[in-house]
Amino acid sequence: GVQLPDPLYHLACDDDLFLDGTLAGEMKTFTGESPMFVDGKSGKAYQNVDGQALILTPDAASTTALKSLGSYSIFMWIKFDGTNKNAAGLFSIGNKTIEAADVAFFLNNGNTTTPSEFFFKGFMQATGASGKPDAWFDAGDDAKIQNMAGVWAHVGVTYDAGTSTITLYHNGGAVCDLVLKDGAFGPMTFDEVSGICLGAFPSQVGLGSGAGWTAEASFYTGAMDEIYLYDQVLTPAQVTALYEQAK
Protein backbone atom coordinates (compact mmCIF):
# COMPACT_ATOMS: atom_id res chain seq x y z
CA GLY A 1 0.00 0.00 0.00
CA VAL A 2 0.85 3.68 -0.10
CA GLN A 3 3.17 4.75 2.71
CA LEU A 4 2.36 7.93 4.63
CA PRO A 5 5.08 10.01 6.32
CA ASP A 6 5.12 10.59 10.06
CA PRO A 7 2.99 13.63 10.89
CA LEU A 8 4.14 16.67 12.78
CA TYR A 9 0.70 16.85 14.37
CA HIS A 10 -2.05 14.24 14.57
CA LEU A 11 -5.10 14.68 16.76
CA ALA A 12 -7.34 11.61 16.66
CA CYS A 13 -9.94 13.19 19.01
CA ASP A 14 -10.83 9.84 20.59
CA ASP A 15 -12.30 11.18 23.84
CA ASP A 16 -9.08 13.06 24.62
CA LEU A 17 -6.66 15.65 23.25
CA PHE A 18 -3.70 13.26 23.00
CA LEU A 19 -1.33 14.53 20.31
CA ASP A 20 0.25 11.75 18.25
CA GLY A 21 3.10 13.25 16.23
CA THR A 22 6.52 14.82 16.54
CA LEU A 23 5.22 18.16 17.86
CA ALA A 24 4.93 18.42 21.63
CA GLY A 25 3.27 20.93 23.92
CA GLU A 26 0.15 21.64 25.92
CA MET A 27 -3.19 20.86 24.24
CA LYS A 28 -6.30 22.41 25.78
CA THR A 29 -9.53 24.21 25.04
CA PHE A 30 -9.47 27.99 24.74
CA THR A 31 -11.74 28.46 27.75
CA GLY A 32 -10.15 25.74 29.85
CA GLU A 33 -13.37 23.72 29.91
CA SER A 34 -13.42 20.01 29.19
CA PRO A 35 -13.66 19.32 25.44
CA MET A 36 -16.83 17.79 24.04
CA PHE A 37 -16.69 14.62 21.98
CA VAL A 38 -19.30 13.09 19.68
CA ASP A 39 -19.46 10.13 17.33
CA GLY A 40 -16.83 10.76 14.68
CA LYS A 41 -15.68 9.57 11.32
CA SER A 42 -13.21 7.31 13.09
CA GLY A 43 -14.15 6.58 16.69
CA LYS A 44 -14.96 9.85 18.42
CA ALA A 45 -14.66 13.44 17.13
CA TYR A 46 -14.13 16.79 18.83
CA GLN A 47 -17.22 19.02 18.80
CA ASN A 48 -16.47 22.75 18.48
CA VAL A 49 -19.07 25.36 19.42
CA ASP A 50 -19.34 29.13 19.29
CA GLY A 51 -16.80 30.67 21.64
CA GLN A 52 -14.68 27.54 21.84
CA ALA A 53 -11.51 26.32 20.14
CA LEU A 54 -8.56 23.99 20.68
CA ILE A 55 -5.06 25.37 21.23
CA LEU A 56 -1.65 23.71 21.12
CA THR A 57 1.06 25.74 22.84
CA PRO A 58 4.19 24.07 21.42
CA ASP A 59 7.34 23.54 23.43
CA ALA A 60 10.61 25.21 22.39
CA ALA A 61 11.75 22.46 20.00
CA SER A 62 8.34 22.26 18.34
CA THR A 63 8.16 26.03 17.98
CA THR A 64 11.53 25.97 16.21
CA ALA A 65 10.31 23.21 13.88
CA LEU A 66 7.17 25.15 12.98
CA LYS A 67 9.15 28.32 12.23
CA SER A 68 10.89 26.54 9.35
CA LEU A 69 7.90 24.57 8.08
CA GLY A 70 8.85 24.92 4.38
CA SER A 71 6.29 22.81 2.50
CA TYR A 72 3.30 21.38 4.32
CA SER A 73 0.07 19.42 4.16
CA ILE A 74 -2.98 19.95 6.40
CA PHE A 75 -5.96 17.55 6.41
CA MET A 76 -8.99 16.85 8.58
CA TRP A 77 -12.49 15.45 8.62
CA ILE A 78 -15.16 18.03 9.35
CA LYS A 79 -18.93 17.93 9.83
CA PHE A 80 -20.12 21.50 10.25
CA ASP A 81 -23.65 22.60 11.03
CA GLY A 82 -23.97 25.08 8.17
CA THR A 83 -24.92 28.12 10.22
CA ASN A 84 -21.65 30.09 10.13
CA LYS A 85 -22.51 33.61 8.98
CA ASN A 86 -18.99 34.53 7.84
CA ALA A 87 -15.42 33.22 7.89
CA ALA A 88 -15.01 30.34 10.34
CA GLY A 89 -11.51 29.25 11.33
CA LEU A 90 -10.50 25.61 10.89
CA PHE A 91 -6.72 25.41 11.29
CA SER A 92 -4.24 28.19 12.01
CA ILE A 93 -0.63 28.67 13.03
CA GLY A 94 -0.77 31.82 15.12
CA ASN A 95 1.53 34.84 15.20
CA LYS A 96 1.09 37.55 17.85
CA THR A 97 1.89 40.36 15.41
CA ILE A 98 -0.12 39.20 12.38
CA GLU A 99 -3.89 39.57 12.30
CA ALA A 100 -4.75 36.61 10.11
CA ALA A 101 -1.93 34.22 11.24
CA ASP A 102 1.19 32.66 9.77
CA VAL A 103 -1.09 30.11 8.11
CA ALA A 104 -4.89 30.09 8.32
CA PHE A 105 -7.51 28.01 6.58
CA PHE A 106 -11.20 28.64 6.97
CA LEU A 107 -14.70 28.20 5.60
CA ASN A 108 -16.46 31.23 4.16
CA ASN A 109 -20.04 31.19 2.90
CA GLY A 110 -20.03 34.56 1.15
CA ASN A 111 -22.49 35.96 3.72
CA THR A 112 -25.27 33.64 2.67
CA THR A 113 -27.01 30.88 4.60
CA THR A 114 -27.03 28.45 1.67
CA PRO A 115 -25.02 25.36 2.67
CA SER A 116 -24.06 24.69 -0.95
CA GLU A 117 -22.12 27.93 -1.18
CA PHE A 118 -19.29 27.43 1.28
CA PHE A 119 -15.78 28.20 0.11
CA PHE A 120 -12.47 26.94 1.45
CA LYS A 121 -10.01 29.80 1.77
CA GLY A 122 -6.71 30.57 3.42
CA PHE A 123 -3.96 33.04 4.17
CA MET A 124 -0.22 32.60 4.51
CA GLN A 125 2.48 35.03 5.53
CA ALA A 126 6.16 34.08 5.46
CA THR A 127 9.26 35.93 6.56
CA GLY A 128 11.47 36.33 3.50
CA ALA A 129 14.55 38.25 2.38
CA SER A 130 12.37 40.94 0.83
CA GLY A 131 10.26 41.47 3.94
CA LYS A 132 7.10 39.59 4.73
CA PRO A 133 5.32 38.41 1.58
CA ASP A 134 1.79 37.26 2.04
CA ALA A 135 -0.75 35.51 -0.13
CA TRP A 136 -4.38 34.58 0.02
CA PHE A 137 -5.55 31.18 -1.08
CA ASP A 138 -8.78 32.36 -2.63
CA ALA A 139 -9.55 30.39 -5.76
CA GLY A 140 -13.08 31.76 -6.02
CA ASP A 141 -15.68 29.44 -7.43
CA ASP A 142 -12.98 26.83 -8.06
CA ALA A 143 -12.65 26.44 -4.28
CA LYS A 144 -16.38 26.02 -3.72
CA ILE A 145 -17.21 22.67 -2.16
CA GLN A 146 -20.86 21.81 -2.59
CA ASN A 147 -23.35 20.57 -0.02
CA MET A 148 -21.07 20.22 2.98
CA ALA A 149 -23.46 21.10 5.81
CA GLY A 150 -24.33 18.20 8.09
CA VAL A 151 -22.19 15.60 6.33
CA TRP A 152 -18.66 14.36 6.96
CA ALA A 153 -16.14 15.78 4.49
CA HIS A 154 -12.40 15.24 4.24
CA VAL A 155 -10.76 18.57 3.42
CA GLY A 156 -7.24 19.90 3.30
CA VAL A 157 -4.42 21.45 1.34
CA THR A 158 -0.87 20.75 0.30
CA TYR A 159 1.68 23.51 -0.22
CA ASP A 160 4.74 22.83 -2.41
CA ALA A 161 7.49 25.34 -1.60
CA GLY A 162 9.42 24.34 -4.70
CA THR A 163 6.66 25.48 -7.05
CA SER A 164 4.80 27.85 -4.64
CA THR A 165 1.64 25.86 -5.41
CA ILE A 166 -1.18 25.23 -2.99
CA THR A 167 -3.69 22.49 -3.85
CA LEU A 168 -7.12 22.04 -2.30
CA TYR A 169 -8.46 18.52 -1.76
CA HIS A 170 -11.93 17.25 -0.95
CA ASN A 171 -12.75 13.60 -0.18
CA GLY A 172 -9.44 12.31 -1.49
CA GLY A 173 -9.32 14.17 -4.81
CA ALA A 174 -7.80 17.47 -5.92
CA VAL A 175 -10.32 20.29 -6.39
CA CYS A 176 -8.10 23.14 -7.60
CA ASP A 177 -4.66 24.62 -7.20
CA LEU A 178 -3.18 28.08 -7.14
CA VAL A 179 0.37 29.29 -7.80
CA LEU A 180 1.27 31.97 -5.25
CA LYS A 181 3.27 35.10 -6.14
CA ASP A 182 3.92 33.85 -9.68
CA GLY A 183 5.83 30.90 -8.26
CA ALA A 184 8.09 33.02 -6.05
CA PHE A 185 6.42 32.57 -2.64
CA GLY A 186 8.83 29.83 -1.64
CA PRO A 187 9.33 28.04 1.68
CA MET A 188 7.16 28.85 4.67
CA THR A 189 9.35 30.41 7.38
CA PHE A 190 8.03 32.44 10.28
CA ASP A 191 9.60 34.91 12.68
CA GLU A 192 7.11 33.94 15.41
CA VAL A 193 4.81 31.03 16.22
CA SER A 194 2.38 31.55 19.09
CA GLY A 195 0.54 28.25 18.79
CA ILE A 196 -1.76 26.10 16.66
CA CYS A 197 -5.48 26.86 16.79
CA LEU A 198 -8.38 24.63 15.71
CA GLY A 199 -11.92 25.96 15.34
CA ALA A 200 -11.20 29.71 15.41
CA PHE A 201 -8.84 32.41 14.22
CA PRO A 202 -5.77 33.02 16.45
CA SER A 203 -6.86 36.60 17.18
CA GLN A 204 -10.06 35.26 18.76
CA VAL A 205 -8.16 33.16 21.30
CA GLY A 206 -5.18 35.35 22.17
CA LEU A 207 -2.73 33.88 19.67
CA GLY A 208 -2.91 36.82 17.23
CA SER A 209 -3.02 40.59 17.14
CA GLY A 210 -6.77 40.75 17.75
CA ALA A 211 -7.33 43.57 15.26
CA GLY A 212 -9.48 43.73 12.15
CA TRP A 213 -11.85 41.29 10.54
CA THR A 214 -10.49 38.07 12.06
CA ALA A 215 -11.53 39.24 15.54
CA GLU A 216 -15.13 39.47 14.25
CA ALA A 217 -15.10 36.17 12.35
CA SER A 218 -17.08 33.10 13.34
CA PHE A 219 -15.95 30.28 15.52
CA TYR A 220 -16.31 27.01 13.63
CA THR A 221 -19.45 25.18 14.72
CA GLY A 222 -19.31 21.46 14.10
CA ALA A 223 -17.26 18.32 14.56
CA MET A 224 -13.60 17.79 13.68
CA ASP A 225 -11.76 14.48 13.46
CA GLU A 226 -8.40 12.98 12.44
CA ILE A 227 -6.49 16.26 12.06
CA TYR A 228 -3.05 16.02 10.45
CA LEU A 229 -0.18 18.42 9.77
CA TYR A 230 2.84 17.28 7.76
CA ASP A 231 6.03 19.20 7.00
CA GLN A 232 6.03 17.96 3.41
CA VAL A 233 3.80 17.71 0.36
CA LEU A 234 1.64 14.61 0.30
CA THR A 235 1.33 13.09 -3.16
CA PRO A 236 -2.16 12.67 -4.65
CA ALA A 237 -1.91 8.94 -3.89
CA GLN A 238 -1.01 9.67 -0.27
CA VAL A 239 -3.93 12.07 0.09
CA THR A 240 -6.26 9.39 -1.24
CA ALA A 241 -4.77 6.87 1.18
CA LEU A 242 -5.29 9.26 4.10
CA TYR A 243 -8.91 9.72 3.04
CA GLU A 244 -9.44 5.98 2.68
CA GLN A 245 -8.20 5.35 6.25
CA ALA A 246 -11.43 6.71 7.72
CA LYS A 247 -13.74 6.78 4.71
C-alpha positions, 0 to 999 in steps of 0.5 A: 500500500501507499506509505504515509510520512510521520505527521508533525501533528495528529489529533485523533480526538478519541475522547481526549486531546492526545497529540500523536506526532513529533510536535509536543506541547500543551493541548487544551480548550481555549476556555479551559473547559473540558472538550466535548466529543461526539461520534466521529468519522473514526471513533470519536470526534471533537465538537467545536461550538461558538466561543470555543476552540482547541489550542496547542502551545508548542514547546521550544523544540516544536516552535523551532520546527514550525518556524521553518515549516517549508512545504506542508500538508494539512488535512482533517475530517469536518462535519459542520452545522452550516450556520456560520454567517462569515469566515469560520476558522478551521486550522491556524498557526498563530503569530502575535503580530499578524492579524490573520496568522502565519497560516490560516484556513477557513470556511467562508459562505459569502455571507449567505445561509445556503449550505451549498455555497461554502468556500475553502479559503486561506492566508499565509504570511512568510518571513522572507529576504524581501520582507514579509510576503503574504498571499491569500488562497482564494480560488473563487468558485474553483474552491467552492465545495458543494453541499457540505453542511451536516455531512462528513467531508475530508478537506485539506491542502498541500503547499509545495514550496518548490513550485509555490503551489497550494492544492485544495483537496476534498474527499481524497481528490484534488479540487483546484490549485493556485500558484502563489506570487507567480511561483516566487512565494517559496518556503514557509518560514516564520519569525514567530509562532504563538501556537496552533489553533483549531476551530477559530482564528488566532486573534479570537483566542489570544494567539494573534493581534486581535485587530481587524476582521479576524476578531469578528469572524465566526468560531467554527461550529461542528465536529472535527476528526483525524487532524493532520499536519505534515512538513512535506507535500503529500502526493495525490496517492497519499492524500487518497490513502489518508482519506481511505483510512477513515472513509 
